Amino acid sequence: MEIRQLRKPVNFEKSKYTAVISDLHLCEAEAPNPKIPLWKRYKSKDFFFDTIFADFLKHIVSNAKGEAVELVLNGDIFDFDSMLSLPEDAPYKISWLESRRGLHPEEAKSSFKIRRILEDHKGWVAALREFIMKGHRAVFVIGNHDLELHFPQVQRELMLVLDLPESLISHVRFCAFFYISNGDTLIEHGNQYDPYCLCQNPINPMVQKFNRVEMRIPFGNLASRYLINGMGFFNPHVDTNFIMSMREYLNFFWRYLLRSQPLIMWTWFWGSCVILAQTFIDRLLPALKDPLTIEDRIEDIAKNSNATPRMVRELRELSANPAASNPISIMKELWLDRALLVLLGFLGIFQLFAFVKLVFDISLFWIFIPLMIYIPFFIFYSKSVTSSLKKYKQPSERILRIATQITRTKRVIYGHTHEYRHEMIGTIEHLNTGCWSPAFLDVECTKPYGKRTFVWIQEGVAERNASLMEFKDGQSSELFGRRRQFEREKSETLRRVAKNE
């Protein structure tokens, strides 16, 4: 059925039907490795979902009953950090580090990345193009893994591949870090409240490095680039794949790494040192901005996000403090604190032994006495250190309340955590779209993690209503258990509010 509004000027401020998805993590296909068949198996074409995405778009169009649909691609649609492909005849210099862990986030190099991703996902591109050609709209909200979408040339490359007629180019928007749908829903990727993954300055995200301009990459993304890219048996889309206890790491090493990657400890150590150094260098660099165009930039962000310049500034101030401000926390997450303690412990014991041996002619085996005394203290410290990453999986009631007050909305939709949710937090309706990424709990990729979920907002009797949906086998169904829980929480919250008033 043809969309009646096809020839009318597109209006992003109003929408009867909105679909929100996030965390697709589209990347280039990993070439099969005959010697190590399980190496980055999650990146193989076997787990591409381009066809499923095409079916999903057809499904939401059919549910809109002939009306235009607003599709919000809420961050991490592309995964620039997992890209390892290199151009054959590069017009720019490629360093040793880039050749092993991926190109730096420079505009020309990021343009190559997006072309490479879209080349491997032609089905996804064709589906999105067909969707827009029917008069629907697409909004890209930039997340932490696709920060390089901030580059104008990268956006142009995407639009060039979509190959839209001039009359439909305005149906695609790029939003710096948030979007307000229909005046009632604030949509953010959510990484701005995660100190390990936030964009330090989403208004001016680039920095000057010597003679080149780069996107400032947060700690979590640097970890993906310089650690996970060199550890092909760890799936970056599921935290439990790389946040483990010492015992779990040893079991994992024995089962998968002993024969395929026996020098994994060296890979971890030098990668962690690079992450630590670059994290703090980037933290200290000032944002690249032009004083003459600062207000123009804020106004552009506001316009694309259906907001006001004041909203942009106030939401910017809600961002968390970057974890890079605390070197100890970064070292703990990388396990470099424990490596340093081991090094200092062994050096101290060796110096003590060497001093004693100058006075007494003792055997080398005496060195094991202070070593055995030191080990229990080290184990105690190691067990007392826990990762802080899980702490930021839970949305903050304070952030939700202030964000809705700033934007004058009644609900907030996030992505980022890969955990789908629908609940009342305080008096605010909160939803999370989960993820579509190739997430698996095992190296063999036989245990998929999560569901392909999305948020569907449609016009109701008095206002638009939001539902958390699962898309499966060409159909969608509401996640009733969570919905019923949400309704109970909503009723209870409204009852308490009415009682207090």
Summary of the structure (lengths in Angstrom):
residues: 501
radius of gyration: 24.9
end to end distance: 48.9
largest distance: 95.4
contacts: 1545
relative contact order: 0.13
helix: 48%
strand: 15%
